[in-house]
Amino acid sequence: MTGTTAGSPTDFDVLIVGAGISGIGMAAHMEMHCPDHSYGIVEMRDNLGGTWDLFRYPGIRSDSDMHTLGFVFEPWKHEKSIADAPAILDYLNTIVDERGIREHIRYGHRVISADFDRSTARWTVTVELQDGEKKRLTANFVYLGSGYYDYDEPYDAGFELGEFKGQVIHPQFWPQDLDYSGKKVVVIGSGATAVTIVPSMSDKAEHVTMLQRTPTWMFSRPAKDGLANFLRKILPEELAYKITRFKNIKMQDFSFKMARNRPEKVKKSLYKRIEKALGKDYNKTDFTPPYDPWDQRLCLVPDDDLFAAMRAGKASVVTAKIARFVENGIQLDNGDLLEADIIITATGLKLAIAGKIDVSVGGEKVDFAQRYYYKGCMFSNLPNLAVVFGYLNASWTLRADINSDYVCRVLNHMKATGTQIAEPVLTPAEEVTLEEDDIFDFSSGYIQRGKHIMPKNAVEYPWRLNQEYILDRKRMVDEPIDDGLLDFQRAGANARGSEETLEPAE
């Protein structure tokens, strides 16, 4: 078979990359709002779920409540608001089955490159199958739901493991049959992953130590939302979900702004919760970061599980730097020895942009670091491509929902106007006048390490990735699609098609 020729139908109107929360959300929105558009989902893994299928470490769970990490269109029906990965996967599988999405998913398809031809308004997307074979798909529009970090390679903290004789594990590649019963475990890190792993392993391990160089602000709350479960008993499911979601969105927004405006008051509140869980004699130093709350994301401790493990003597927190790794553990810079049979390096993720796909327009490579975000959804002077990068100060899915809805309205506008290209146009003269802003006003290590590959962010909307959901939602819904910046153009090729025809890449 030969490659796709100009003028032939596209395989899809929209090609969605990734079958995690972002990709499934976009597919569901298309089923609801763009039923006359064809779409396909390509997923490099063997299962849907993205993050929730990749990570298999003990206790993996959401660090946001599922009334906001869940979709706006699908009520969360489980009793626990802070949910584990199996419950989240069950939720996603229910959606793809009930909404006819599963038949659109192609597993084992890793997207290698995507090139846009302006003359035909068509993306040619090269995918690699698991046997190494490369094939092509074409689409009028590409929606990247590929997440924000590198699935293949975690952050390497550069540890020299030296004489250590035990097991060393990174949470991103958790061994399926790990037996840690009766073992001494040291988890290096203080983020959400470490805070989840430590109490979860403490039930079987002899002892689990969380070794942190820098503490993290921790926030405890019940895993069950009492109001949500009460409302579900007395109201229809969808109404109860809508009320709970509204309440949690408002609480997230209030808490974040309070932390930024009155950090000392928030610190006192966080300390009070920890003291209630650990007692007045707890080591405050281990829970006092050198930054204010929400300068980095707060670490959630549902049902005080970490503190309960500490009270039981099954877990502990140590704040120190590593001097060296020795045969039976870790020598600290203060002279102490942490004995370990297993060391877990929960030291963070490595950011990736656009799923590491080689994106080009007319054969010219796209450098995302030189493009401005447009409405936190598209990019300056890059046609027919949208992306999801969720909120750092709220649930990821909140952005996924509003971006999906927005793109559906763009697609419908294109259909209504007979146009095939939608491109946020930023002229060189206009770009000169933009004042650039810090894209992520967060001090987290993984954020700071990845800033150099991130797109640009302007101070003024719409050329930015904003961090205020309530305002973003209002703008995305209320402002016109044809705003004078998003340029709609016609192309000569037929951009419609319904059947998938995979073709060998040259």
N, C-alpha and C positions, 0 to 999 in steps of 0.2 A: 504494500500500500504506500502511496505517496503522502507527503505532508498536506496539510490543509491549504487550499488555494483561495486567493482573494475572491470575494463574491459568494462563497459558499456559506451555508447557514452556520451559525455558532452552535456549539454543543449545548450551551446554557445561556440564558439571559444573565444569570448571576452564578458565579462560582464562589462558594464559601469554603475558606481554608480553615480546617479545625472543627472537630466535633465535640468540643467542650461546651462550657456554659455560653460563651459568646457565639459560637457557630450554631448551636441548637436554638438559641434565642433568636438569631436572625432568620433561621428556617421557619420557626413558628410564626414570626411576624410576617414573613412572606406568605405563608399559608392563610393567614388572616386578612392581610391587606393587599397582597399582590398575587391573587390566585391565578391570574392569567399570565404570569411570568414563570418561566422554567428556571429551575435551580438544581445544583448538585453540591454535595459536601465531600471534600477530600480530607481524609484523616490519615496521618502517617502511622499511627499505632493500630493495634488489632481491635481495640475497643473504643467506645465513646467515653467521654467524661473528662478528658484532658488531665488537669492537675489531680483530680479525684481518682483517676485510674492509675496515674503514674506513681504517686507516692503510696507506699505500702507500710510505712513505719507504724509502730504500735500507737494506737489512740488517735490517728489522724482524723481531724475534725475541722469544721469551719471556725474561723476566728471572727466571723460576723454572724449576726442573727439571721436565721433562714427566712425571716419575714421580709428582709431586704436583700439577702443573697439569693432568695428565690425570685422568680420572675413576676412581673406585675400582672401577667395574665394567668398564672397558675398558682392557686393557693397552696401554701405549705401546710400539710395535714398531720404531720407527726407531732407527738407530744413535746419533744425536745426542740427548743429553738436553736440551741447550739448543737449541731448534728454531726455525726461521724460520717466518714466517706461512704460506707455502704448505703446509708440512708439517702445521701445526696445522689448517689448513682441510681438508686431506685427511683427517685424523683425525676431524674433526667430520662431514664428509660421509659417511665410512664408517659412522659411528654412525647417522645419520639414515636411511641407505639400508638397512642391515642390520636395523634395529629397527622399520622401518615408520613412522618419524616424519615423513618428508618430506611425505607426503600431508596432514598436519595443519597445515602451515605456510601462512599467507597473507601473501605479500609485498606491499610497498607499502601497508601498513596502519599509519598513525601514530595512536596512541591520544591523543585530545585530552582526554577526561574520562571519569570513572567515578563513578557514584552508586549507593550501596547502599540498597535498600528493605528495612527490617527486617520488614515485614509479609509480604513474599514471599520473603525470604532471597535476593534476586537483585540482582546488579550489572547496571546498564545502562551499557554501555561505548560511547562514541561514537568512531568511527574516521574518519580523513580519508584518502581515497585520493589517489593522485598527481595525478589530474585535478581535485582540489578537492572532489569529491563526498564528503558525509558520510553514514555509515551507522551502524547500531546492531547491537551484539551483546549478548547477555545471558549471564550465567554465575552459578553459585552461589558460586564461589570465584575470586579473582584472584591470580595469582602473578607478581610483578614481577621479571623477569630483565633489566631494562633498563639495568643497569650503574650507574656512579657518577659519570659526568661528562657534560657537555653535548656531544652529538654535533654540534650545529649551530653552536656558538660557543665557540672556545677562549678561554683567558685572554688578555686584552689587557694587556700590560705597559706600555702608554702611551708607546711610543717615538715621538719626533718625528723622523721620517726625514729632514727637512730637504732638503739638497741631493743626497742619494744618488741616483745615476743607474742603479744596477744593479737586479737582481731581489731582491725580498723575499718569502720563502716561510715559511708556518707548516706544520710537519710534519703537522698534522691535515688539511690540504688540499693535498696534494702534487700538483703538475702531472704528468700522465702522461708527457709527452714532454720533460721537463727534460734539457737537454744541459749537463753541467757539465765536460766534457772540457777540460783545460787551463785551467780557471778557478780563480781564488782565491776560496775559500769561507770565510766566518766563521759558525760555529754559536754562537749566543748561548744559553747554558744549560750546566748541569752535571749534569743528571739522566740517567735511563736513556735517554731519547730521544737526547740529545746524544751520550752515550757510545756509542750504537749507530751513529748517523749518521756521526760523524767517521771512524772507520776504514773504514766501508763506502764512503764517497765518495773516500777518499784514493787508491784505485787509479787513478781517471781524472782527478781534479782535479789542478791544479798544486800546490796546497797547501790543507790544511784546518786552520783554527784554531778551537779550542774556547775561546770567551771566557766566562769565568765571573766573576761578582761574588763568589761564595762557593764554595769547593771542596766536593766530596762525597767521602765515604768510598768507596773502590773496592775490590772484592774480585775477584780473578782465580781462575778454575778452568777445568778442561778442559771443552769442549763435549760430549765423550763421557764417559759414566759407565762406567769400566772394569769395575767389579764387575757392573753391570747387564748389560753385553754378555757377560761371562763366564757369568753365571748363565743367560742365555737359551740358551747353547750346551749346557748340561748339565741344565737343568731344564725342565719344561713352562712354556709362556709365562706362564700366569696365576700360577703359583707364583713364578717369577722376578720378575715385576712386583710381587707382594705383598711379597716380601722387600725389594726395592729401595725400594719406597714406604715401608715401615716404617723402613728405615734412614735415608732422607732426611728423613722427618718428625721422627725423633728428633734428627738432626743439626741441623735448623732450630731446633728447640726448645732444644737445648743451646747453640747459637751465640747465639741471641737472649738467653737468660738469662745467659750468660757476658758478653756485651757490657754488659748492664745492671748486673751485679754486679761485674765486674772490667774496666772499660773500658780501663784502661791496658794490661793484658795483651793485649787484643784489638787495640788500636792498634799495638802492637809487631809483632803477627803480620801485620797488614795492610801495615805499612811494609816488613816483610821480603819479602813477596811482590812489592811494587812495586820494591824495590831489586833483587831477583833479575831482574826483567824489564827495568829501565831502567839498571841499574848504580848504583854508589855515588854518582855525581855528580849524580843527578837532583835537581830543585828540590823539596825537601820541602814548601815553602810551598804549592805548587799542589795538594798532596794532603793538606792538613791543615785540615779544617773547624773552625769555632769551636764545635762540639758533639761529643758522644760518639757512637761507632758505635751504630747502631740507634735514635738519637734521630730519625733519618730513615732511610728504607729504604736499604740498601747498594746501590751501583751495581755490577752484574755486568759483568766484563770476560772473556768466554769466550776461552780460548786466547790470552790476552794480546794480543788483536787491536789494541786502542788503543795499547798500549805498543810493539807491533811497528811500527805506522805512525809512531810518534814516533821510534823508533830509526832508521827508514829515512829520516827527514827529510821525510816526506810529511804529517805532522800535528804540531801543537803545542798546548800548553795555556797560556793567558794568564789571569792573575788580575788584574783591574782593573775600574774602573767606567767607564762610557761618559760622555764629556764631551759629544760631539755627533756626529751623522752628517754626513759631508762627501761631496763628489761621488764620490770614489773609495774610500770605506771608512768607518772609524770612528775618530774621535779619542778617545783615552783620557784619563782624568784625570791620568795621569802624563806626558802630553805625547806619548806614542807614537802612531803612526798604524798601524792595521791595514788594509791594502789589501784590498778585496773587490770581486769581480764579482757575487757572490751572498751575501746574508745570510739565514740561516735562524734564525727566532725560536723556538727550542725552550724556551720560557719557562714551560711548564706548562699544565695543564688547568684547566677551570672545573667545579667540582663541581655536580651536579644531584641532587635528591632525587626519588625515585619517577618517574624518567623525564620530569620536568616535566609530569606528568599532573595535571589538575585533579580531585583526589579529594574526594568529598563523601559524607556519610551523611544520607539523608533531605533532601537539598538543602543541608545545612549543610557548608560547606567545611572540610576537614581541614587543620589546620596541624600538619605533622609535627614542627616544632620544639617543640610543646607536648605531644607524646606521648613516652612512654618505650618504648624497645625491650623486647620480651619474648623472651628466649632468643636474641637476635640474629637473630630470624626474623619475628616479628609485632610489633604495636604495641598499647599500652594502649588499651582501649576502642575498638578498630577491628576490626570483625568480618570474617571470611572474606577476609583479605588477608595475604599473606606476601611477603617480599622477600629478596634476596641482596645483602649488602655484604660482600665478601670480606675476608680477613685482610690487615693491613698488614705483619705480620711473618712471613708465610708465604704459600703459594699461594692464590689466589682460589678455586680449585675445591674446596679442602678445606671451606670453608664452604658452597659450593653443594651439595656432596654431602650433608652432614649436614642442611642445611635441607630439601632435596628429600625425603630419607628421612623426616624428621620430619613434613612436611606430608602425605605419603602415609599415615602412621600416623594423623594427625588425620582425614583424609578417611575412612579405614576405620573409625575409631571413630564418626564421625558416622553412617556407613551402618549400623553394627551397633546403634547406639542410637536410630536413627530421628530424629536431630536434623539440622537444616539450618544452624545458626549455631554457629560457634566464635569466641569473643571473649575475649581476655585482659582481665579486669576489674580495674581499679585504682580504688578508691573515693577521693574527695577526702580522707577522713580518713587512708587508708593512704598516699596520695601525700605528705601533709605530713610523714610520718615518714621518707620516703626521703632519704638523703643523696646529693646529685648528684655525679657524678664527671666528670672530663674524658673526653669520648667518645673522643678520639684523643690519646693521649699521645705525639704525634709533632710535631716542629717544622717539618715540610715546609710550604712556602709554600701549595701548593694545599689542604692540609688546614686550615691556619689561616684561609685566606680563606673557606672554605666552612662553618666551624663554625656560623655563625649560622642556617643552614638545616637543620642536622642534628637528628635526634630527640634526646631527652634520654637520659642514661645514669646509672643509679644505681650506687652502690658495690657493693651486694649483688645477686647473681644471684637471680631470673631477669630483673630489670628492667634489663638492660644488653646492650650489644654487646661481648662479651668478646674478648680477643686471645690466647687460649690454646687452640689446637685440641684437643690431647689431652684436656684437661679438658672442653671443650665437647662433644666426641664422646661421652664417657662419660656426661655428664649427659643429653644428648639421647636416648641409647639406653636408659639405665637408669631414668630417672625416669618415673613414670606420666604418660600423656597427660592424664588427668583428675586434675590436681594441686590442684584447689581454686581455682586462679587462672584457668585456661582454662575459661570457662563455656560449656556446650553447651545450646542452646535449640532448640525446635521452631518452625517457621513453617507457615503454612497453605497455601503454594503448593507445587506439584509442582516440585521442583528437579532433575528428571531430564530428559535429552534427548540425542539423538545426532546430529541433523542440523543443519547450519549454515544459518540463514536470515538473510541480511543484509537489513536493512530501512532505508529512507531515514530519516534524522533529520529531525525537524521544524524 
